[in-house]
Structures are given as C-alpha cells and as structure tokens.
Amino acid sequence: MTIKLNAKNIHGCAIVLGHHGLLIRGPSGSGKTTLCHRLIDQWLSSDQFATWVGDDQVLCEVLNTKHIVTATLEIGGLTERRFSGISKTDHQESAVLDLEICLIPHSQLERLPEAKTSTQHINLASIDVPERDSELAMELIIEHLNSI
C-alpha cells in the first residue's frame, strides 16, 4: 500500500456496500461502528458484497478527482464493538468514496434535507443521519443509495 503525503487522517469509519464506498463520520460514541456493522450485516444477509475499509480512523486523499479512502496500517482489519472489545474483521485496503454520512443529533436533522456537499476535509456528496439511531440512519442511507 502506498500512502500519499497529502492523505488526511479522518476520524470515521469507511465501508463498501455493493459498489458504493461510504465514509461515516461523527463524534466518539455517536454510533459509527455500530451503524457500519448493521449495514454490512444487512448487505451480506441479502447476498450482496459488503466489507470494511477501516474503523475509527482512515486516510483520505484525492487522486484524479476521485476520493480514495484507505485503512491505516495500525488498525486496518480491526473493529471495535463498544463494551465487547476489538476484533479482527475482513476488510479491503482502500475504496473509492461515493458518499459521506454525518451522524448528528436528532434535533439538528432537517425535516426535508437537500443534497449537500461535505465541507470538512473533503469535497464529497454528503447526507446527515441521526446519531445513536441506527434503524432510522440505515433507512435514510439505503434510500439515498437507491437514488444514485
């Protein structure tokens, strides 16, 4: 794996669902890892491809207008389940990102959100979903993925 010097270390999780690369961001304890586990489990149970790229920290860089997310050397292939510990998991080294998902408090969600572009660290299509509510977050993410 070759990491470019301009890659930014981002606090978040990255997964691949089918052919979509997702970056999930939010504060510590907001449910990033739980949401990723649930999304991957749902995709796999439907016989669709799904895998981790990285949990908690990933590297992001732009190569030829594509946003590439890469697992960090230190924690690639590891995920943490709160109160259960750290375990090894299948993962792929990197992925092209299609969507940034931001976990935010329910009170900050817009009732009728418009498409937006991320403004923090990367310029990428972005949606907000509720933190610590993986059921509603999954519904919103799946709805968005079905529309692209």
C-alpha positions as CSV (number, residue, x, y, z in Angstrom):
1,M,0.0,0.0,0.0
2,T,1.3,3.4,-0.9
3,I,0.1,6.3,1.1
4,K,0.5,9.8,-0.4
5,L,1.9,12.6,1.7
6,N,-1.3,14.6,1.2
7,A,-3.6,11.9,2.7
8,K,-5.6,13.3,5.6
9,N,-6.3,11.2,8.7
10,I,-10.0,11.3,9.3
11,H,-11.9,10.2,12.4
12,G,-14.5,8.0,11.0
13,C,-15.4,4.6,9.5
14,A,-15.3,3.5,5.9
15,I,-17.1,0.6,4.4
16,V,-18.1,-0.7,0.9
17,L,-21.7,-1.7,0.3
18,G,-22.1,-3.2,-3.2
19,H,-20.2,-0.8,-5.4
20,H,-20.6,2.2,-3.1
21,G,-17.8,3.5,-0.9
22,L,-19.1,5.2,2.3
23,L,-17.4,7.3,4.9
24,I,-19.3,7.6,8.2
25,R,-18.3,10.4,10.5
26,G,-19.4,11.7,13.9
27,P,-18.2,12.3,17.4
28,S,-17.0,9.5,19.6
29,G,-19.9,7.4,20.9
30,S,-22.3,8.5,18.1
31,G,-22.7,5.0,16.7
32,K,-20.4,5.0,13.7
33,T,-19.1,1.5,14.2
34,T,-22.5,0.1,15.2
35,L,-24.1,1.5,12.1
36,C,-21.4,0.1,9.9
37,H,-21.7,-3.4,11.5
38,R,-25.5,-3.3,10.9
39,L,-25.2,-2.1,7.3
40,I,-22.6,-4.7,6.5
41,D,-24.7,-7.4,8.1
42,Q,-27.8,-6.4,6.2
43,W,-25.9,-6.4,2.9
44,L,-24.3,-9.7,3.5
45,S,-27.6,-11.3,4.6
46,S,-29.0,-10.2,1.2
47,D,-26.1,-11.9,-0.6
48,Q,-24.6,-8.6,-1.6
49,F,-21.0,-7.6,-1.3
50,A,-20.1,-5.6,1.8
51,T,-16.8,-5.1,3.7
52,W,-14.9,-2.8,5.9
53,V,-12.1,-0.5,4.9
54,G,-11.4,1.0,8.3
55,D,-12.9,1.6,11.7
56,D,-12.3,4.8,13.8
57,Q,-9.5,6.3,11.6
58,V,-9.0,6.2,7.9
59,L,-6.8,8.1,5.4
60,C,-8.4,10.1,2.7
61,E,-6.9,11.6,-0.4
62,V,-7.9,12.8,-3.9
63,L,-6.5,11.0,-6.9
64,N,-7.6,12.1,-10.3
65,T,-10.8,13.7,-8.9
66,K,-11.7,10.5,-7.1
67,H,-11.8,10.4,-3.3
68,I,-9.9,7.4,-2.1
69,V,-10.2,6.1,1.5
70,T,-7.5,3.8,2.9
71,A,-7.2,1.7,6.0
72,T,-4.5,2.9,8.4
73,L,-1.6,0.5,8.9
74,E,-2.0,0.4,12.6
75,I,-5.7,-0.5,12.8
76,G,-6.6,-1.8,9.3
77,G,-8.6,-5.1,9.7
78,L,-9.7,-4.3,13.2
79,T,-13.1,-3.1,14.5
80,E,-14.3,-2.2,18.0
81,R,-17.6,-3.1,19.4
82,R,-18.3,-0.9,22.4
83,F,-18.2,-2.9,25.6
84,S,-17.1,-6.0,23.7
85,G,-13.6,-5.1,22.6
86,I,-11.5,-5.1,19.5
87,S,-11.7,-7.9,17.0
88,K,-10.3,-8.8,13.6
89,T,-12.5,-8.4,10.6
90,D,-12.4,-8.9,6.8
91,H,-11.6,-5.7,5.1
92,Q,-10.2,-4.3,1.9
93,E,-7.3,-1.9,1.8
94,S,-9.0,1.0,0.1
95,A,-12.1,2.2,-1.8
96,V,-13.4,5.0,-3.9
97,L,-15.8,7.1,-1.9
98,D,-19.3,7.9,-3.2
99,L,-20.9,9.3,-0.1
100,E,-20.1,10.9,3.3
101,I,-22.6,10.2,6.1
102,C,-22.6,12.5,9.1
103,L,-24.0,11.3,12.4
104,I,-25.7,14.3,14.1
105,P,-28.2,14.8,17.0
106,H,-31.9,14.3,16.1
107,S,-32.6,17.9,17.0
108,Q,-30.2,19.1,14.2
109,L,-31.7,17.0,11.4
110,E,-33.5,18.9,8.7
111,R,-37.1,17.7,8.1
112,L,-36.7,18.0,4.3
113,P,-33.0,17.9,3.7
114,E,-31.5,18.9,0.3
115,A,-28.4,17.3,-1.2
116,K,-25.2,18.8,0.1
117,T,-21.5,18.6,-0.3
118,S,-19.2,18.0,2.6
119,T,-17.2,21.0,3.7
120,Q,-14.9,19.3,6.3
121,H,-11.7,17.9,4.8
122,I,-13.2,16.6,1.6
123,N,-15.5,17.7,-1.2
124,L,-17.9,14.8,-1.5
125,A,-21.7,14.2,-1.6
126,S,-22.9,14.1,2.0
127,I,-26.1,13.3,4.0
128,D,-26.9,13.7,7.7
129,V,-28.4,10.9,9.7
130,P,-29.3,10.7,13.4
131,E,-26.6,9.6,15.8
132,R,-27.3,6.6,18.0
133,D,-30.4,5.6,15.9
134,S,-29.0,3.0,13.5
135,E,-32.5,1.9,12.4
136,L,-33.5,5.3,11.1
137,A,-30.0,6.0,9.9
138,M,-30.0,2.8,7.8
139,E,-33.4,3.7,6.3
140,L,-32.1,7.1,5.2
141,I,-28.8,5.7,3.9
142,I,-30.5,2.9,1.9
143,E,-33.0,5.4,0.5
144,H,-30.1,7.6,-0.6
145,L,-28.1,4.8,-2.2
146,N,-31.2,3.6,-4.1
147,S,-31.4,7.1,-5.6
148,I,-27.9,7.3,-7.0
